[in-house]
Amino acid sequence: MNTISAVTGITNMSERVVSGMRPTGALHLGHYHGALKNWARLQALHPCLFFVADWHALTTHYESPGEIGHNVWEMVTDWLAGGIDPKQATLFLQSRVPEHAELHVLLSMGTPLGWLERVPTYKDQQEKLADRDLATYGFLGYPLLQAADILIYRAAWVPVGEDQVPHIELTREIARRFNHLYGQPPDPKEQAAARKRGITLENAPILTEPQALLTEASRLPGVDGQKMSKSYGNAIAMRETPESVTKKIRTMPTDPARVRRTDPGDPERCPVWALHEVYSPENTQAWVQQGCRSAGIGCIECKQPVIDAVIGETAVFIERARPYQEDPRLLRDIVDAGCDRARLIARETMREVRDAMGLGYV
């Protein structure tokens, strides 16, 4: 499958980009550096639709849906705080566009079961979430719902990390199969002429095969050195208070070789160095390298520039979020308008899908 780096960009500026996130509540800095910064770049260049995947949240939390509503608004607030502009991008809720579910049902009629069972994350998630009952169709079928989320907007590009590329390839296969089964057949005369040249014309496509737009993986570690994740309890929220940021970074582990202040260290073995690579300018990074290796600076000194930079970043997010916290109706208005725009596109796609499948009599 063809992919392109989000850093490189897309040549056709009119091509639509679609992406979504499951509502897990307030986002952390790993979400910002891993996804939101890229979304903010893309929205200035392409028609973008960003949706809250609240139905997807039920695939693993169907027994405890009570927090989903709160998490939705916390996450959308963080999107806006992170620079997503509703004047440039369409922000909406998956569940407010029922055409997603309709397309999911229709695609399920012709999608082989084996295609879903072979998705790499299917068994991986079952192992990681062994404490939950995931023997449900919703969990097995979530890649198909994900495909419907993308195909209903005829997206050309989907920004994903490398681990999500198989999901986009599955989406392409589903679109290809649908077009083969239901696309408009070519004119018989044109088909006959093409066959004489050794060419077989395909049906005119109804659903667009999307491409993966690879995003640069976030290099931001959690405060324990592992990947930043809420489930690990090692995250710094986008709107973390300065006091909490200071405490978390000051207690981060450092190079285990630096037992004493006078012991030289190796920044490459220290989780704090990964934060410097994201937040510190070159001169500060050089100061850290020299000072750590020579024991010229202590770990607390080394951490302070990172603390200052993170507090500066979260202060921007806190300020941007303030109007939506003070007046939640602003959030509702943005999402309402986004849902209306998304449904216009989805309805048109479903009209053509129904006609192609012989359901135009409805």
JOCORQUI-V937626 format. One line per field, one symbol per residue. psi: psi as a letter, one per 20 degrees, with the letter a starting at -180 (. if undefined). Layout:
BEGIN
psi = ???
END
This chain:
BEGIN
psi = pprqphhgrphoiipqppqrqpojbpqrhhgghhghhgghghhihqopppqomhhhhihikhimihiggghghgghghghhjjpoiihqoprpgiinihghghgghhhhjophhhhhiphighghhghliiqojmqhgghjhhhhhghhghijlphqoprrhiighhhhggggggggghghiqoqqphghgghhhhjkpoprqpqgpporqpnpqpqpjorrijirppphhikjqoqhkqqhgggggghhjqqaoiimhrhipqaohijphhhhhhhgiqrhhhghgggghghjkhqrhgghhghggggghhghhgggghhghhhhnihggggghghgggghhggghgghghggghjjjii.
END
